[in-house]
């Protein structure tokens, strides 16, 4: 009984100052008001929001930008939204083309509203002004009046020694349900090949015991690759500058590179250990790019040494590759170009001499395009040299898939291309780079690269559809497929059957 004669009711979570900080919906014995943790103040009525004791999703409490600071700067109503946006953006950075990438990431308007609320513009402006998030806008290709929004976290989020963040639970049940609803809707939309990849990823794991030594080996391989690039006369000036700059402070570069790899591996482990299956599946990052229609996922940009430790249903995996895939699909594309039913046939025609060269190489057991180029440029003695082969790959990408108007380090580009691939092939490349194919690429000089990748993707899609019918699990890796070792022969048989069905015998071959 209180002094005023008022008796405290049973079943009420009462609070007094001796208890320290109040908890959500505790009622003060003196003021009879309720503590609202979401608003950070005492209120006359209980909150309608439920404070989660155990959440399904987690936020990252970054050392660089802790949640306590976010709460002070954005207030109790918005801090979890900001922390969730930053947490998800951090994860999205690692799903780029390479493990070391830290590029801008696209967010839709609907996702921004869902994650950050109606005040998303004000929040993003403050994050940008404070140097936490940088954002830019690009016009939509098919409608320049509409602007697409891209975001990038400060690179300091992935730096530093030790743990980058701690995991904390979400407190706002309503907000968590909103995000989970978005994720479930996204997952539900996956069908066909995407769904098959998701099911495979459910049963895939990557566990590397000696991660430090593996990262050391990756660094050593990178140094060797850089050495070869510096000796390669066809390496671009831009790449040479990047290598030389990196080598100005080799110790710092090594530490930074290995730290990035370590963060990337932690990102993969974080997804694998995710308790919420819906969130886990969303983080698989299954996506088809609009350029070459290639499918990517969480392991697509993993270093090759990492992939050796992948297992599907506890079984070791193998990669089924296509031999010299880019030249092979170029051959396939050019053969199609002479098909009278091919709609693009009369837009540009390659010289017959190029088809003759590719047909000759397809019949040879000893020569492929890279060896042929080595012989033509370096002589017979360099055919089997691995460094020369790497050099020829660089040259192929530069002269066939690059901008035809770019110079080639003092060489006569037209003369070199015509000597390699037949008189008129350079003019054919120029014609291609002037045609509007309606491919939706940024520059027309990317036409051939887009057509080539789409040819490759169409073929692999056919193979993957057959794998689904046979119940074989797989993960695509651009021009190859990762499968269980026990399924390797079955997968090779499906590759061969698809090659035969599409009349690509001798043109497309698997390793």
Secondary structure, DSSP 8 states (H G I E B T S, - for coil): --TTS----TT--EE-GGG-S--TT-EETTT--EEETTTTEEESS--SS-B-SS-SSEEEEESSS-HHHHHHHH-TTTHHHHHHHHHHHHHHHTTSSSTT----EEE-HHHHHHHH-TTHHHHHHHHHHTTSEEEEEEEETTEEEEEEEEEEE-GGGG-SSS-SEEEEE--BHHHHHHHHHHHHHHHHT--HHHHHHHHHHHTEEE--TTHHHHHHHHHHHHHHHHHHHHH-TTS-HHHHHHHHHHHTTHHHHHHHHHHHHHHHHHHHHHHHT-S-HHHHHHTT--EE-TTT--EE-TTTTS-HHHHTTEEETTEEEEEEEBTTHHHHHHHHHHHHHT-TT-TTGGG----HHHHHHHHHHHH-SS--HHHHHHHHHH-GGGTT-HHHHHHHHHHHHHHHSS-TTS-BTTB-HHHHHHHHH-TTHHHHHHHHTT-------S-GGGHHHHHHHHHHHHHHHHHHHHHHHTT---EEETTEEEEEGGGHHHHHHHHHHHHHHTT-TTTS-B-
